[in-house]
């Protein structure tokens, strides 16, 4: 339930962005490259996830109503980059600062419009929640499809109490992630858009999207520790939502996230009976949190501000050394199934070699754990027709994804993508295998081997 997307917060975000835009505009204009490009990604199948989603929806064909994390991310990116690409094509005045201001003003306006559209930011946020449910074959509905533009509430509804009870009581780390996965989607999307800008020379007016999306994440996490933000709304929702199918799966995301972290042993049904007398009382108020839970939630929200630390956030997509070596960096902070993840993305490219190196610092309530991620992108292996992407991750994470343990477990991920490029068309096959552990954008916390078939369209 996204009361964090109330209009007052949109206006607050917009005001902050306008000030930053005016302050940072000259920097971005100096870095501006008039070339425009567009990359559209269509992951057509995603197995093994879709087999579980098929059980939730009825059959494999209808499983697409519960897209996987990579599928929903790709479709949202397609919408955002297509519109930003169109804005860049439309605005052609001086190829300088005036163009920069107009493009980013238009993309700011689009940011508020797309919040009510399928494939927009709110849709993506909710689909990451839905994917966690569908992974265990539980059905749900994204109320963005009601097309209530600028609505103060967008629910993931039609979720049974039995589904939530099963997740909370039998798969506690997945229930934690259920509540944090919406915020995960927004950081994941920013990372992807910035990677497009660096590796594919996309010059799109993405700055408003970066700032507004990340600020919304911060504000939402922070607000969930404040009783004045949602407590009265929860009373109102409980009074209005007489039927279980009308209710959101969680209410404010992060009160539920932090409560499950601190009290995983508490049975879901211990929340009590819904005020209507029908079903379980799902929503947790900030006033119900302990002082330790509130403090952890607030401190975590301020750690989230590190997502703003990157040259990308001031319109600088490349830093060049000796004319050929290009690099950039971006800090990432995400909420996880056991606490949080702080990482540093280091981008590098030179003469066709594209690398992304990311050290990870995972932490639960007591202990710091470490990981390292390395990716190579768009490496030609057969006469510039077959192309390879590779990804390797190694980590230590809390044993059993526990919030309080100091024991670690080793894990890793290996991914390979083979693409055939002919003109603008690029069909591809991706294979990915992982051990137990949390990975941004990978729905499985346990071991898994997955494969995706898809098509990329590259428009110069």
C-alpha positions as CSV (number, residue, x, y, z in Angstrom):
1,X,0.0,0.0,0.0
2,X,1.7,3.1,-1.2
3,X,0.6,6.1,0.8
4,X,4.2,7.1,0.4
5,X,3.0,8.2,-3.1
6,X,0.6,10.8,-1.7
7,X,0.4,14.0,-3.6
8,X,2.1,16.0,-0.8
9,X,5.1,13.7,-1.2
10,X,5.1,14.1,-5.0
11,X,5.1,17.9,-4.5
12,X,7.8,17.7,-1.9
13,X,9.9,15.5,-4.2
14,X,9.2,17.8,-7.2
15,X,10.2,21.0,-5.3
16,X,13.5,19.4,-4.2
17,X,14.3,18.2,-7.7
18,X,13.6,21.6,-9.3
19,X,16.1,23.2,-6.9
20,X,18.7,20.5,-7.6
21,X,18.0,20.8,-11.4
22,X,18.8,24.5,-11.4
23,X,21.9,24.0,-9.4
24,X,23.3,21.0,-11.3
25,X,22.1,21.9,-14.8
26,X,25.4,23.5,-16.0
27,X,27.4,20.4,-15.0
28,X,25.0,18.1,-16.8
29,X,24.9,20.3,-19.9
30,X,28.7,20.2,-20.2
31,X,28.6,16.4,-20.3
32,X,25.7,16.2,-22.7
33,X,26.2,14.1,-25.8
34,X,23.7,14.7,-28.6
35,X,23.7,11.0,-29.6
36,X,20.6,9.1,-28.6
37,X,20.1,5.4,-28.5
38,X,17.4,3.0,-27.2
39,X,17.6,-0.6,-25.9
40,X,14.3,-2.5,-25.5
41,X,14.4,-5.8,-23.6
42,X,11.7,-8.4,-23.8
43,X,12.3,-11.5,-21.5
44,X,9.7,-13.8,-23.0
45,X,10.0,-16.7,-20.6
46,X,11.6,-17.1,-17.2
47,X,11.9,-20.6,-15.8
48,X,11.8,-21.9,-13.1
49,X,9.8,-19.0,-11.7
50,X,7.0,-19.1,-14.2
51,X,6.2,-22.7,-13.3
52,X,5.4,-21.4,-9.8
53,X,3.5,-18.4,-11.1
54,X,1.5,-20.7,-13.3
55,X,0.2,-22.5,-10.2
56,X,-0.8,-19.1,-8.8
57,X,-2.6,-18.0,-11.9
58,X,-4.0,-21.3,-13.2
59,X,-1.8,-22.2,-16.2
60,X,1.4,-21.2,-17.9
61,X,-0.2,-18.7,-20.3
62,X,-1.9,-16.8,-17.5
63,X,1.4,-16.9,-15.5
64,X,2.3,-13.7,-17.3
65,X,0.0,-11.8,-15.0
66,X,2.7,-12.4,-12.4
67,X,5.8,-11.4,-14.3
68,X,9.2,-12.3,-12.7
69,X,11.5,-9.6,-11.4
70,X,13.6,-9.5,-14.6
71,X,10.4,-9.4,-16.7
72,X,8.7,-6.6,-14.8
73,X,12.0,-4.6,-14.6
74,X,12.6,-4.9,-18.4
75,X,9.0,-3.8,-19.3
76,X,9.2,-0.9,-16.9
77,X,12.6,0.1,-18.3
78,X,11.2,-0.1,-21.8
79,X,8.4,2.4,-21.0
80,X,10.6,4.8,-19.2
81,X,13.5,4.8,-21.7
82,X,11.1,5.0,-24.7
83,X,9.4,8.1,-23.4
84,X,12.7,9.7,-22.4
85,X,14.1,8.8,-25.9
86,X,11.0,10.4,-27.5
87,X,11.5,13.6,-25.3
88,X,15.1,13.8,-26.5
89,X,14.0,13.5,-30.1
90,X,11.2,16.1,-29.7
91,X,13.3,18.8,-28.0
92,X,15.8,20.3,-30.5
93,X,16.5,23.9,-29.8
94,X,20.1,24.6,-29.0
95,X,21.6,21.2,-28.2
96,X,22.8,22.7,-24.9
97,X,21.5,24.1,-21.6
98,X,18.0,25.0,-22.9
99,X,17.5,21.6,-24.3
100,X,18.7,20.1,-21.0
101,X,16.2,22.1,-19.0
102,X,13.2,21.4,-21.3
103,X,14.0,17.7,-21.6
104,X,14.3,17.2,-17.8
105,X,11.2,19.4,-17.2
106,X,9.2,17.1,-19.5
107,X,10.6,14.0,-18.0
108,X,9.7,15.3,-14.6
109,X,6.1,15.8,-15.7
110,X,6.1,12.3,-17.1
111,X,7.4,10.9,-13.8
112,X,4.1,12.0,-12.1
113,X,2.0,10.7,-15.0
114,X,3.6,7.3,-15.2
115,X,2.9,6.6,-11.5
116,X,-0.6,5.5,-12.5
117,X,0.4,3.5,-15.6
118,X,1.1,-0.2,-16.1
119,X,4.9,-0.6,-16.4
120,X,5.5,2.7,-14.5
121,X,7.3,3.0,-11.2
122,X,4.5,2.1,-8.9
123,X,3.5,-0.8,-11.1
124,X,7.1,-2.1,-10.9
125,X,7.2,-1.6,-7.1
126,X,4.1,-3.7,-6.7
127,X,5.1,-6.4,-9.2
128,X,8.3,-7.1,-7.2
129,X,6.0,-7.7,-4.2
130,X,3.7,-9.9,-6.3
131,X,6.7,-12.0,-7.6
132,X,7.6,-13.0,-4.0
133,X,4.0,-14.2,-3.5
134,X,3.9,-16.0,-6.9
135,X,7.2,-17.7,-6.2
136,X,5.2,-19.7,-3.6
137,X,2.2,-20.0,-6.0
138,X,0.1,-17.4,-4.2
139,X,-2.2,-15.2,-6.3
140,X,-2.5,-11.4,-6.0
141,X,-3.6,-8.4,-8.0
142,X,-1.8,-5.1,-8.8
143,X,-4.3,-2.3,-8.4
144,X,-2.4,0.0,-10.8
145,X,-4.7,-1.7,-13.3
146,X,-7.6,0.2,-11.9
147,X,-6.0,3.3,-13.5
148,X,-6.6,5.6,-10.5
149,X,-4.2,8.3,-11.4
150,X,-2.7,10.1,-8.4
151,X,-4.5,7.8,-6.0
152,X,-3.2,8.0,-2.5
153,X,-3.4,4.2,-2.1
154,X,-2.2,1.5,-4.5
155,X,-2.7,-2.0,-3.2
156,X,-1.5,-5.5,-3.9
157,X,-4.9,-7.0,-3.1
158,X,-6.7,-10.3,-3.5
159,X,-4.1,-12.0,-1.2
160,X,-5.4,-14.6,1.2
161,X,-4.6,-14.6,4.9
162,X,-3.6,-18.3,4.4
163,X,-0.9,-17.2,1.9
164,X,0.6,-14.6,4.3
165,X,0.3,-17.0,7.2
166,X,2.3,-19.6,5.3
167,X,5.0,-17.2,4.2
168,X,5.4,-15.7,7.7
169,X,5.3,-18.9,9.6
170,X,7.2,-21.2,7.3
171,X,9.4,-18.9,5.2
172,X,10.2,-16.0,7.4
173,X,13.1,-14.6,5.3
174,X,10.8,-14.6,2.2
175,X,8.1,-12.8,4.2
176,X,10.7,-10.2,5.2
177,X,11.7,-9.8,1.5
178,X,8.0,-9.6,0.6
179,X,7.8,-6.3,2.4
180,X,11.1,-4.9,1.2
181,X,11.0,-6.0,-2.4
182,X,9.2,-2.9,-3.7
183,X,12.1,-0.7,-2.6
184,X,14.5,-3.2,-4.1
185,X,12.8,-2.8,-7.4
186,X,13.5,1.0,-7.5
187,X,17.2,0.7,-6.7
188,X,17.5,-2.2,-9.2
189,X,15.9,0.0,-11.9
190,X,18.2,2.9,-11.2
191,X,21.2,0.6,-11.5
192,X,19.9,-0.7,-14.8
193,X,19.2,2.8,-16.3
194,X,22.7,4.0,-15.2
195,X,24.3,0.9,-16.7
196,X,22.5,1.7,-20.0
197,X,23.8,5.2,-19.9
198,X,27.4,4.1,-19.3
199,X,27.8,1.0,-21.5
200,X,25.4,1.9,-24.3
201,X,25.9,5.7,-24.5
202,X,22.3,6.4,-23.9
203,X,21.8,10.2,-23.5
204,X,18.4,10.3,-22.0
205,X,16.8,12.8,-19.5
206,X,16.8,10.3,-16.7
207,X,17.9,12.7,-13.9
208,X,14.4,13.5,-12.6
209,X,13.7,9.8,-12.5
210,X,16.8,9.0,-10.5
211,X,16.2,11.7,-7.9
212,X,12.5,11.3,-7.5
213,X,12.5,7.5,-7.3
214,X,15.3,7.4,-4.8
215,X,13.9,10.2,-2.7
216,X,10.6,8.5,-2.6
217,X,12.2,5.3,-1.4
218,X,14.0,7.2,1.4
219,X,10.9,9.1,2.4
220,X,8.7,6.0,2.5
221,X,11.2,4.0,4.7
222,X,11.6,6.9,7.1
223,X,7.9,7.6,7.3
224,X,7.1,4.1,8.4
225,X,8.8,4.8,11.8
226,X,6.6,7.9,12.3
227,X,3.1,7.3,13.9
228,X,1.8,10.5,12.4
229,X,2.4,9.2,8.9
230,X,0.2,6.1,8.6
231,X,-1.5,5.3,11.9
232,X,-4.7,7.2,11.2
233,X,-4.7,5.9,7.6
234,X,-4.6,2.4,8.9
235,X,-7.7,3.0,11.1
236,X,-9.4,4.3,8.0
237,X,-8.4,1.4,5.8
238,X,-9.5,-1.1,8.4
239,X,-12.8,0.6,8.6
240,X,-13.3,0.6,4.8
241,X,-11.9,-2.9,3.9
242,X,-14.6,-5.2,5.1
243,X,-13.7,-8.0,2.7
244,X,-10.3,-9.8,2.8
245,X,-9.8,-9.4,-1.0
246,X,-10.0,-5.6,-0.7
247,X,-7.0,-5.5,1.7
248,X,-3.4,-4.8,0.8
249,X,-1.0,-7.6,1.6
250,X,0.8,-5.6,4.3
251,X,-0.1,-1.9,4.6
252,X,3.0,0.3,5.2
253,X,5.8,-1.9,3.8
254,X,8.5,-1.2,6.3
255,X,6.7,-1.5,9.6
256,X,6.0,-5.1,8.6
257,X,9.6,-5.5,7.3
258,X,11.2,-4.4,10.6
259,X,8.7,-6.2,12.8
260,X,9.4,-9.6,11.0
261,X,13.2,-9.0,11.3
262,X,13.0,-8.5,15.0
263,X,10.3,-11.1,15.8
264,X,10.4,-13.9,13.2
265,X,9.2,-16.4,15.8
266,X,5.9,-14.5,16.3
267,X,3.1,-16.4,14.5
268,X,1.4,-14.3,11.8
269,X,-2.0,-14.9,13.4
270,X,-0.8,-13.3,16.6
271,X,-1.5,-10.0,15.0
272,X,-5.1,-10.6,16.1
273,X,-8.5,-10.4,14.4
274,X,-9.2,-7.7,11.9
275,X,-11.4,-4.9,13.4
276,X,-14.3,-6.0,11.1
277,X,-14.2,-9.4,12.8
278,X,-13.2,-11.1,9.5
279,X,-9.7,-12.3,8.9
280,X,-6.3,-11.3,10.4
281,X,-5.4,-7.7,11.4
282,X,-2.6,-7.3,8.8
283,X,-1.4,-3.8,9.2
284,X,1.2,-2.8,11.8
285,X,1.2,0.8,13.0
286,X,4.4,2.7,13.8
287,X,3.1,3.2,17.3
288,X,3.2,-0.6,17.7
289,X,6.9,-0.8,17.0
290,X,9.4,-1.0,19.8
291,X,12.0,1.7,20.3
292,X,14.7,-0.7,18.9
293,X,12.6,-1.4,15.8
294,X,12.0,2.3,15.3
295,X,15.6,3.2,15.7
296,X,16.7,0.5,13.3
297,X,14.2,1.6,10.7
298,X,15.2,5.3,10.9
299,X,18.9,4.5,10.8
300,X,18.4,2.2,7.8
301,X,16.4,5.0,6.0
302,X,19.4,7.4,6.4
303,X,21.8,4.7,5.1
304,X,19.6,4.7,2.0
305,X,20.7,8.2,1.2
306,X,24.0,6.8,0.0
307,X,22.2,5.9,-3.2
308,X,22.5,9.6,-4.2
309,X,26.4,9.4,-4.1
310,X,27.4,9.0,-7.8
311,X,28.4,11.1,-10.7
312,X,25.4,9.7,-12.5
313,X,23.2,11.8,-10.1
314,X,24.7,15.0,-11.5
315,X,24.4,13.9,-15.2
316,X,28.0,12.6,-15.6
317,X,27.8,9.3,-17.3
318,X,31.5,8.8,-18.0
319,X,34.8,9.9,-16.4
320,X,37.6,9.5,-18.9
321,X,41.3,9.0,-18.3
322,X,44.0,9.1,-21.1
323,X,41.3,9.5,-23.7
324,X,40.4,5.7,-23.8
325,X,39.7,4.5,-20.2
326,X,36.2,5.3,-19.1
327,X,34.8,4.7,-15.7
328,X,32.1,5.7,-13.2
329,X,30.8,4.6,-9.8
330,X,27.6,4.5,-7.8
331,X,26.9,3.4,-4.3
332,X,23.8,1.2,-3.7
333,X,21.9,0.5,-0.5
334,X,19.1,-2.0,-0.4
335,X,16.9,-3.6,2.3
336,X,17.2,-7.4,2.3
337,X,15.8,-10.5,3.8
338,X,18.3,-10.3,6.7
339,X,19.0,-6.6,7.0
340,X,20.7,-4.6,4.3
341,X,23.3,-4.6,1.6
342,X,25.7,-1.7,0.9
343,X,27.6,-2.0,-2.4
344,X,29.8,0.1,-4.7
345,X,29.3,-0.4,-8.4
346,X,32.5,0.4,-10.3
347,X,32.0,0.8,-14.1
348,X,34.8,0.4,-16.6
349,X,35.1,0.2,-20.4
350,X,38.0,0.5,-22.8
351,X,38.1,-0.6,-26.5
352,X,35.2,-3.0,-26.3
353,X,35.9,-4.3,-22.8
354,X,32.9,-3.6,-20.5
355,X,33.2,-4.5,-16.8
356,X,31.2,-3.9,-13.7
357,X,32.8,-4.7,-10.4
358,X,30.8,-4.5,-7.1
359,X,32.1,-5.2,-3.6
360,X,29.2,-5.9,-1.3
361,X,28.9,-5.3,2.5
362,X,26.0,-7.3,3.8
363,X,24.9,-6.7,7.4
364,X,22.3,-8.0,9.8
365,X,21.7,-6.7,13.3
366,X,25.0,-8.0,14.7
367,X,27.5,-8.8,12.0
368,X,29.1,-7.5,8.8
369,X,29.5,-10.0,5.9
370,X,31.2,-9.5,2.5
371,X,30.7,-10.3,-1.1
372,X,32.2,-9.5,-4.5
373,X,30.4,-9.3,-7.9
374,X,32.0,-9.1,-11.4
375,X,30.2,-8.8,-14.7
376,X,31.5,-8.6,-18.3
377,X,29.0,-7.2,-20.8
378,X,28.7,-7.3,-24.6
379,X,31.9,-9.3,-25.3
380,X,32.0,-10.5,-29.0
381,X,32.9,-14.2,-29.3
382,X,32.1,-15.1,-32.9
383,X,32.7,-12.4,-35.6
384,X,30.6,-9.8,-33.8
385,X,27.5,-11.9,-34.3
386,X,27.5,-13.9,-31.1
387,X,27.9,-11.9,-27.9
388,X,28.6,-12.9,-24.3
389,X,27.5,-11.5,-21.0
390,X,28.9,-13.1,-17.9
391,X,28.3,-12.6,-14.2
392,X,30.0,-14.1,-11.1
393,X,29.1,-13.4,-7.5
394,X,30.7,-14.8,-4.3
395,X,29.6,-14.0,-0.8
396,X,29.2,-14.7,2.8
397,X,25.7,-13.9,4.1
398,X,24.0,-14.6,7.5
399,X,23.3,-18.3,8.1
400,X,19.7,-19.1,7.2
401,X,19.3,-15.4,6.3
402,X,19.0,-14.7,10.0
403,X,18.8,-11.1,11.3
404,X,20.6,-11.9,14.6
405,X,23.2,-14.6,13.9
406,X,26.9,-14.0,13.6
407,X,27.4,-17.3,11.7
408,X,27.9,-17.0,8.0
409,X,27.3,-19.2,5.0
410,X,29.2,-19.1,1.8
411,X,27.4,-18.8,-1.5
412,X,27.6,-17.6,-5.1
413,X,26.0,-17.1,-8.4
414,X,27.1,-17.7,-12.0
415,X,25.2,-16.3,-14.9
416,X,25.8,-16.5,-18.7
417,X,23.9,-14.8,-21.5
418,X,24.5,-15.7,-25.1
419,X,23.0,-13.3,-27.7
420,X,22.8,-13.4,-31.5
421,X,22.9,-9.9,-33.0
422,X,21.6,-9.2,-36.5
423,X,20.9,-5.6,-37.3
424,X,18.6,-4.2,-34.5
425,X,17.5,-7.7,-33.5
426,X,19.1,-9.6,-30.7
427,X,17.5,-12.8,-29.4
428,X,19.2,-14.2,-26.3
429,X,19.4,-17.0,-23.8
430,X,20.3,-16.5,-20.2
431,X,21.2,-19.2,-17.7
432,X,21.8,-18.5,-14.1
433,X,22.6,-20.8,-11.2
434,X,22.9,-19.8,-7.5
435,X,23.3,-21.2,-4.1
436,X,21.2,-20.1,-1.0
437,X,21.4,-16.4,-0.5
438,X,19.9,-13.0,-1.3
439,X,20.6,-11.4,-4.7
440,X,19.0,-8.2,-5.9
441,X,16.4,-9.0,-8.6
442,X,16.6,-12.8,-8.1
443,X,13.5,-14.1,-6.5
444,X,15.0,-17.2,-5.0
445,X,16.5,-17.2,-1.6
446,X,17.3,-20.9,-1.8
447,X,19.3,-22.8,-4.5
448,X,18.0,-22.3,-8.1
449,X,18.9,-22.8,-11.7
450,X,16.9,-20.5,-14.0
451,X,16.8,-19.8,-17.8
452,X,15.4,-16.9,-19.7
453,X,14.6,-16.6,-23.4
454,X,14.2,-13.1,-24.7
455,X,14.6,-10.5,-27.4
456,X,16.5,-7.2,-27.3
457,X,15.8,-4.5,-29.9
458,X,18.6,-1.9,-30.3
459,X,17.6,1.4,-31.9
460,X,20.6,3.6,-32.8
